[in-house]
Amino acid sequence: MTAEVLTLAENPALFLGSMMWKISMVFTVMLIIVAWATYAERKIIGHMQTRVGPTMTGPKGLLQPIADGLKLFFKEDIVPNQATAVAFVLAPFMIIVPAFITLAVIPFGNDIVFQGYRIPLQIAELNIGILYVLALAGLGVYGIVLAGWASNSKYSLLGGIRSSAQMVSYELAAGLSIIAIFMLAETLSLRGIVEAQQASHPVLPFLPNWYIFSQPLAFVLFLIAGQAEINRIPFDLPEAETELVSGFCTEYSSMKYALFFMAEYSNMVVFSALISTLFLGGPAGIFPGPINLLIKIFAFMFFFIWCRATFPRVRYDQLMFIGWKVFLPLAILNILVTGAVLVM
């Protein structure tokens, strides 16, 4: 006879302790990935372009992220005379905070049992978890727009305007592309979506029931629209160094400038975790749950770096054309086809 497994709600002290442990572990891993993602990107692109990348700071250049952080920390923090000071200072935090708190609803493993209590490997389980993610993802653009406006610079303002138009165009396509996932899983909970992918594929039993196999079009649409959402090449129009100096962050320096970089890589991690959860079973795999999820996150981050080394930046008219006249109709068509298949 097996012992009864209790929920954490019956032990407030253990509940609080487990929450603190999960929050500290998730954010520590996030910070480590963000820091060394800058090193990985420079190394990978260096080898793709027949260069070596960072080599001098530490063995194989592994301490380069620490050197970069120290350099930015001790640099002079400049606020332009014509800038709107309060908004100028708040903008970087408005970009990075949504990226970090989005991780709260990402499941990173199956439940574990500790002293007879079941502990879910997820900071917060929401039955509308995906709506929480989409809502916070939309908040990040306000930081970019605020940075562009508050800087009182024509280059920064153009970057902010581009970002707002880009967000409207691609967030709509990204949101519609994953509606088919909700139709199949019959839930908006990210944990529920992961659990719906645990069984074998209904048609090809030798494959897992990951939604990348049953919704390949939704996967491609969400992957590319997500790249545009997080402003990664070839969709980095809000920054566009060759056109807008550095876009919305042209007037920033010191740690505020570092926060923009941290936000970019944080968004890469969050989006990689989200697409892994929606289409690749999240923590499901042959290794322990958190390891499986990290492998999938690193694979998508490598893909984003590969794209940066491979593709040129699209023109702004091409960006708008793809979002409104290609992705949006395809996302709507995918919903209709999925609905018809489920009915029949």
C-alpha positions as CSV (number, residue, x, y, z in Angstrom):
1,M,0.0,0.0,0.0
2,T,1.5,3.3,-1.1
3,A,1.7,6.3,1.1
4,E,-0.6,9.2,0.3
5,V,1.0,12.1,-1.5
6,L,0.0,15.5,-0.1
7,T,-0.2,18.8,-1.8
8,L,1.9,21.8,-0.8
9,A,-1.2,23.7,0.2
10,E,-1.3,21.6,3.4
11,N,2.1,22.7,4.5
12,P,2.5,26.5,4.1
13,A,6.2,26.5,5.4
14,L,7.2,23.9,2.8
15,F,5.2,25.7,0.1
16,L,7.1,28.9,0.8
17,G,10.4,27.2,0.9
18,S,9.8,25.3,-2.3
19,M,8.7,28.6,-4.1
20,M,11.9,30.4,-2.9
21,W,14.0,27.4,-4.1
22,K,12.3,27.3,-7.5
23,I,12.5,31.0,-8.1
24,S,16.2,31.2,-7.1
25,M,17.1,28.2,-9.3
26,V,15.2,29.4,-12.4
27,F,16.5,33.0,-12.2
28,T,20.1,31.9,-11.5
29,V,20.1,29.5,-14.5
30,M,18.5,32.3,-16.5
31,L,21.3,34.8,-15.6
32,I,24.0,32.3,-16.3
33,I,22.6,31.5,-19.8
34,V,22.1,35.2,-20.6
35,A,25.7,36.0,-19.6
36,W,27.4,33.3,-21.6
37,A,25.0,33.5,-24.5
38,T,26.9,36.6,-25.5
39,Y,30.1,34.6,-25.5
40,A,28.5,31.7,-27.4
41,E,27.1,34.0,-30.0
42,R,30.5,35.7,-30.7
43,K,32.3,32.3,-30.8
44,I,29.8,30.6,-33.0
45,I,29.5,33.5,-35.5
46,G,33.3,33.8,-35.4
47,H,33.8,30.2,-36.5
48,M,31.0,30.5,-39.1
49,Q,32.9,33.5,-40.5
50,T,36.4,31.9,-40.3
51,R,37.4,33.9,-37.2
52,V,38.1,32.6,-33.6
53,G,36.0,35.0,-31.5
54,P,37.0,35.9,-27.9
55,T,40.2,34.1,-26.9
56,M,42.2,36.4,-24.5
57,T,40.1,36.7,-21.4
58,G,40.3,33.5,-19.4
59,P,40.8,30.0,-21.0
60,K,39.4,30.0,-24.5
61,G,37.9,33.5,-23.7
62,L,35.4,32.0,-21.3
63,L,35.7,35.0,-18.9
64,Q,34.8,37.5,-21.6
65,P,31.2,38.0,-20.3
66,I,32.5,38.9,-16.9
67,A,35.0,41.4,-18.4
68,D,32.2,43.0,-20.5
69,G,30.0,43.3,-17.5
70,L,32.7,44.9,-15.4
71,K,33.5,47.3,-18.2
72,L,29.9,48.4,-18.6
73,F,29.4,48.7,-14.8
74,F,32.3,51.1,-14.4
75,K,31.5,53.2,-17.5
76,E,30.0,56.7,-17.1
77,D,26.2,56.7,-16.9
78,I,25.1,59.5,-19.3
79,V,21.6,60.9,-19.5
80,P,21.3,63.4,-22.4
81,N,20.3,66.9,-21.4
82,Q,17.3,66.9,-23.7
83,A,16.1,63.5,-22.6
84,T,13.0,62.9,-20.4
85,A,15.0,61.7,-17.4
86,V,12.4,59.5,-15.6
87,A,11.2,57.7,-18.7
88,F,14.8,57.4,-20.0
89,V,15.8,55.5,-16.8
90,L,12.6,53.3,-16.6
91,A,12.7,52.1,-20.2
92,P,15.4,49.4,-19.8
93,F,13.6,47.9,-16.8
94,M,10.3,47.9,-18.7
95,I,12.0,45.6,-21.3
96,I,13.9,43.2,-19.0
97,V,11.3,42.7,-16.2
98,P,8.6,41.1,-18.4
99,A,11.2,38.7,-19.9
100,F,12.1,37.4,-16.4
101,I,8.7,37.1,-14.9
102,T,7.4,35.2,-18.0
103,L,9.4,32.3,-16.8
104,A,7.1,31.8,-13.9
105,V,4.6,29.7,-15.9
106,I,7.1,27.6,-17.9
107,P,7.0,24.0,-16.6
108,F,10.6,22.7,-16.4
109,G,10.0,19.1,-15.3
110,N,7.5,16.6,-13.9
111,D,6.3,16.8,-10.3
112,I,8.7,15.6,-7.6
113,V,7.8,14.1,-4.2
114,F,9.6,15.5,-1.1
115,Q,8.8,14.3,2.4
116,G,5.4,13.0,1.2
117,Y,4.5,16.3,-0.6
118,R,4.1,16.8,-4.3
119,I,6.2,19.7,-5.6
120,P,5.5,20.8,-9.2
121,L,8.6,21.9,-11.1
122,Q,6.9,25.1,-12.2
123,I,6.9,28.4,-10.3
124,A,3.2,29.1,-10.9
125,E,0.6,27.0,-12.6
126,L,-2.1,29.2,-14.3
127,N,-5.0,27.7,-16.2
128,I,-4.5,30.6,-18.7
129,G,-0.7,30.4,-18.7
130,I,-0.3,31.1,-22.4
131,L,-2.4,34.3,-22.1
132,Y,-0.1,35.4,-19.3
133,V,2.9,34.9,-21.6
134,L,1.3,36.7,-24.5
135,A,0.3,39.6,-22.3
136,L,3.8,40.1,-20.9
137,A,5.4,39.7,-24.3
138,G,3.3,42.7,-25.5
139,L,4.6,44.8,-22.6
140,G,8.2,44.6,-23.7
141,V,7.6,46.8,-26.7
142,Y,6.5,49.6,-24.4
143,G,10.0,49.8,-23.0
144,I,11.5,50.1,-26.5
145,V,9.0,52.8,-27.5
146,L,9.6,54.6,-24.3
147,A,13.4,54.4,-24.8
148,G,13.0,55.8,-28.3
149,W,10.7,58.7,-27.3
150,A,12.5,59.6,-24.0
151,S,16.0,59.8,-25.7
152,N,14.9,62.8,-27.8
153,S,16.9,61.5,-30.7
154,K,15.7,61.0,-34.3
155,Y,17.5,57.6,-34.5
156,S,16.0,56.4,-31.2
157,L,12.5,57.6,-32.1
158,L,12.6,55.8,-35.5
159,G,13.6,52.6,-33.7
160,G,10.8,52.9,-31.3
161,I,8.2,53.6,-34.1
162,R,9.5,50.6,-36.0
163,S,9.2,48.4,-33.0
164,S,5.6,49.3,-32.3
165,A,4.6,48.6,-35.9
166,Q,6.6,45.3,-35.9
167,M,5.0,44.2,-32.7
168,V,1.4,44.8,-33.9
169,S,2.2,43.0,-37.2
170,Y,3.8,39.9,-35.8
171,E,2.2,39.4,-32.4
172,L,-1.1,39.0,-34.2
173,A,0.3,36.3,-36.5
174,A,2.1,34.6,-33.6
175,G,-1.0,34.5,-31.4
176,L,-3.2,33.2,-34.2
177,S,-0.6,30.5,-35.2
178,I,-0.9,28.8,-31.8
179,I,-4.7,28.7,-31.6
180,A,-4.5,25.4,-33.3
181,I,-2.4,24.1,-30.4
182,F,-5.2,25.1,-28.0
183,M,-7.8,23.4,-30.2
184,L,-5.8,20.1,-30.0
185,A,-4.8,20.3,-26.3
186,E,-8.2,21.8,-25.2
187,T,-6.5,23.9,-22.6
188,L,-4.6,27.2,-22.2
189,S,-2.4,25.8,-19.4
190,L,1.2,25.3,-20.4
191,R,1.4,22.3,-18.1
192,G,-1.7,20.9,-19.7
193,I,-0.3,21.4,-23.2
194,V,2.9,19.5,-22.1
195,E,0.7,16.6,-20.6
196,A,-1.3,16.5,-23.9
197,Q,2.0,15.7,-25.7
198,Q,3.0,12.8,-23.5
199,A,1.2,10.0,-25.4
200,S,2.3,8.4,-28.7
201,H,1.4,10.0,-32.0
202,P,-2.1,8.8,-33.0
203,V,-1.1,8.1,-36.6
204,L,2.7,7.4,-36.3
205,P,3.0,5.5,-32.9
206,F,6.8,5.4,-33.2
207,L,6.8,9.3,-32.8
208,P,5.9,11.3,-29.7
209,N,2.7,13.3,-29.9
210,W,4.6,16.5,-30.1
211,Y,2.7,19.2,-31.9
212,I,5.6,19.9,-34.3
213,F,4.5,16.8,-36.1
214,S,0.7,17.5,-36.3
215,Q,1.1,21.3,-36.6
216,P,4.2,22.0,-38.7
217,L,2.8,25.1,-40.3
218,A,2.0,26.6,-36.9
219,F,5.5,25.8,-35.7
220,V,7.1,27.5,-38.7
221,L,4.8,30.6,-38.4
222,F,5.4,30.9,-34.6
223,L,9.1,30.4,-34.9
224,I,9.6,33.1,-37.5
225,A,7.0,35.5,-36.0
226,G,8.8,35.0,-32.6
227,Q,12.1,36.1,-34.2
228,A,10.4,39.3,-35.3
229,E,8.9,39.7,-31.8
230,I,12.3,39.5,-30.1
231,N,13.9,41.7,-32.7
232,R,16.5,39.1,-33.9
233,I,18.1,39.2,-37.3
234,P,16.8,39.2,-40.0
235,F,14.0,41.2,-38.2
236,D,16.1,43.6,-36.1
237,L,14.6,46.7,-37.7
238,P,14.2,48.6,-34.4
239,E,18.0,48.5,-33.8
240,A,19.4,48.3,-37.4
241,E,22.9,49.5,-36.7
242,T,23.7,50.3,-40.3
243,E,20.7,52.6,-40.6
244,L,19.8,53.9,-37.2
245,V,23.2,53.9,-35.4
246,S,21.9,51.6,-32.6
247,G,18.2,52.4,-32.9
248,F,16.2,52.8,-29.7
249,C,19.3,52.4,-27.4
250,T,21.5,54.9,-29.3
251,E,21.7,57.3,-26.4
252,Y,22.2,54.7,-23.6
253,S,25.4,53.8,-21.9
254,S,26.8,51.9,-18.8
255,M,24.5,49.5,-17.1
256,K,21.3,50.8,-18.7
257,Y,22.8,49.8,-22.1
258,A,23.7,46.4,-20.6
259,L,20.1,45.9,-19.5
260,F,19.0,46.2,-23.2
261,F,21.5,43.4,-24.1
262,M,20.3,41.3,-21.2
263,A,16.7,41.8,-22.3
264,E,17.5,40.6,-25.8
265,Y,19.1,37.4,-24.7
266,S,16.5,36.9,-21.9
267,N,13.8,37.1,-24.6
268,M,15.7,34.5,-26.6
269,V,15.7,32.1,-23.7
270,V,12.0,32.7,-22.9
271,F,10.9,32.3,-26.5
272,S,13.0,29.2,-26.9
273,A,11.4,27.7,-23.7
274,L,8.0,28.7,-24.9
275,I,8.3,27.1,-28.4
276,S,9.8,24.0,-26.8
277,T,6.8,23.8,-24.5
278,L,4.2,24.3,-27.2
279,F,5.7,22.1,-29.9
280,L,8.4,19.8,-28.5
281,G,6.9,18.5,-25.3
282,G,8.7,20.9,-23.0
283,P,10.7,18.9,-20.4
284,A,9.7,15.5,-22.1
285,G,12.6,13.4,-23.3
286,I,15.2,10.8,-22.4
287,F,17.0,12.8,-19.7
288,P,15.6,14.4,-16.5
289,G,13.0,17.2,-17.3
290,P,15.1,20.3,-16.7
291,I,18.0,18.8,-18.8
292,N,15.6,18.1,-21.7
293,L,14.2,21.6,-21.7
294,L,17.7,23.1,-21.5
295,I,18.8,21.1,-24.6
296,K,15.8,22.3,-26.6
297,I,16.4,25.9,-25.5
298,F,20.1,25.7,-26.5
299,A,19.1,24.2,-29.9
300,F,16.8,27.1,-30.6
301,M,19.3,29.7,-29.5
302,F,21.9,28.1,-31.8
303,F,19.3,28.5,-34.6
304,F,18.9,32.2,-33.8
305,I,22.6,32.7,-33.8
306,W,22.9,30.8,-37.1
307,C,20.3,33.0,-38.7
308,R,22.3,36.1,-37.6
309,A,25.4,34.8,-39.3
310,T,23.5,33.8,-42.4
311,F,20.7,36.1,-43.4
312,P,20.7,39.8,-44.3
313,R,18.3,42.2,-42.7
314,V,14.9,42.4,-44.5
315,R,13.7,45.8,-45.7
316,Y,10.9,47.5,-43.8
317,D,8.4,47.1,-46.5
318,Q,9.2,43.4,-46.8
319,L,8.8,43.1,-43.0
320,M,5.3,44.5,-43.2
321,F,4.4,42.5,-46.3
322,I,5.4,39.2,-44.8
323,G,3.5,39.9,-41.5
324,W,0.2,41.1,-43.0
325,K,-0.1,39.4,-46.4
326,V,1.7,36.0,-45.8
327,F,1.7,35.0,-42.1
328,L,-1.7,36.3,-41.1
329,P,-3.6,34.5,-43.9
330,L,-1.6,31.3,-43.3
331,A,-2.4,31.4,-39.6
332,I,-6.1,31.9,-40.2
333,L,-6.0,29.1,-42.8
334,N,-4.3,26.7,-40.4
335,I,-7.0,27.4,-37.8
336,L,-9.8,26.6,-40.3
337,V,-8.1,23.4,-41.5
338,T,-7.4,22.2,-38.0
339,G,-11.1,22.9,-37.0
340,A,-12.3,20.9,-40.1
341,V,-10.0,18.0,-39.3
342,L,-11.2,17.9,-35.6
343,V,-14.9,18.0,-36.7
344,M,-14.5,15.2,-39.2
